[in-house]
């Protein structure tokens, strides 16, 4: 059996958190500070250090943090 390849940017050591959108494959999210985040192909990536974006995505019921 083949071992699935991991996509780059998905590990905790890379400094990027990837969230899967369980409802839409593409949409635009507007944060409280006015910044926009784009969901593309059902995923959105944010820097681990971006506490506002991570907090928004972690609290939103449509998003799941990917391992």
Phi, psi and omega per residue, in radians:
X1 nan 2.392 -3.134
X2 -1.333 2.537 3.088
X3 -1.550 2.189 -3.140
X4 -1.142 2.443 3.118
X5 -1.427 2.460 3.070
X6 -1.473 2.471 3.077
X7 -1.367 2.478 3.108
X8 -1.115 2.583 3.088
X9 1.578 0.097 -3.091
X10 -1.794 -0.089 -3.094
X11 -1.631 2.718 -3.130
X12 -1.147 -0.476 -3.112
X13 -1.286 -0.282 -3.110
X14 -1.384 -0.271 -3.130
X15 1.476 0.173 -3.138
X16 -2.138 2.341 3.053
X17 -1.833 2.288 -3.139
X18 -1.924 2.222 3.114
X19 -1.998 2.440 3.087
X20 -1.695 2.296 3.079
X21 -1.519 2.047 -3.073
X22 -1.491 -0.070 -3.075
X23 -2.015 -0.700 -3.072
X24 -2.200 2.657 3.041
X25 -1.593 -0.385 3.043
X26 -2.636 2.425 3.053
X27 -2.986 2.912 3.130
X28 -1.956 2.217 3.127
X29 -1.871 2.340 3.117
X30 -1.930 2.118 3.137
X31 -1.423 2.914 -3.112
X32 -1.051 -0.498 -3.141
X33 -1.538 0.097 3.082
X34 1.651 -0.136 3.120
X35 -1.257 2.646 3.108
X36 -1.935 2.476 3.036
X37 -2.173 2.368 -3.122
X38 -1.799 2.318 2.969
X39 -1.599 2.215 3.116
X40 -2.324 2.312 -3.115
X41 0.936 0.606 3.075
X42 1.362 0.215 -3.115
X43 -2.375 2.641 3.013
X44 -2.381 2.373 -3.134
X45 -1.976 2.420 3.098
X46 -2.396 2.603 3.055
X47 -1.108 2.492 3.120
X48 -1.033 -0.545 -3.111
X49 -1.328 -0.184 -3.129
X50 -1.477 1.521 -3.044
X51 -1.178 -0.569 3.128
X52 -1.157 -0.848 -3.134
X53 -1.145 -0.774 3.131
X54 -1.101 -0.750 3.115
X55 -1.057 -0.740 3.113
X56 -1.057 -0.857 -3.086
X57 -1.212 -0.641 3.128
X58 -1.175 -0.563 -3.125
X59 -1.490 -0.358 -3.072
X60 -1.346 2.266 -3.078
X61 -1.195 -0.295 -3.098
X62 -1.509 -0.089 -3.049
X63 -2.044 2.434 3.095
X64 -2.197 2.271 3.090
X65 -1.208 2.271 3.126
X66 -1.579 2.540 3.141
X67 -1.487 nan nan
